[in-house]
Amino acid sequence: MIRSVLAMFALTMLLGCSDDGRYLLSGNATFQGEPIPSGEVRLTPDADKGNRGPAVLAKIKDGRYQTSEDKGVVGGAYVLRVTGYGQAVNSKDPTAPDFGRRLFPAQRLYVDLPEEDHEYDIVIE
């Protein structure tokens, strides 16, 4: 009896842990109408607007970015700090970041994200 109760509890916990209140965020990232070859999107919760969620980093690759499945956003107000780089030039170091020359100064965007998986396109002019 106790084993079956414990088994039910463990199963409930496993199923319940799949939704930890974090959501996938992804989208296109463009600069002057062209895909950003590489870069980063740093998502920092906007504490001034009451968001106390986690900070998140997403890499831009070939004009797309996506938070990782286990480290998404919680929704609410975020400040996005976007950096973009051109194609990397013949890096022989496989551990080096895949960054070329900087395309633009880091940009800050202020967004209010929903509490669900979401697609948000970043457009830098």
Protein Blocks (a to p, Z undefined) as FASTA:
>chain_A
ZZmmmmmmmmmmmmmmmpgoiacddddddeehiacfbdcddddddfknopacdcddddde
ehiacddfklccebdjdddddddddddehiabfkbccbdddfbdcdddddddddbddddd
dddZZ
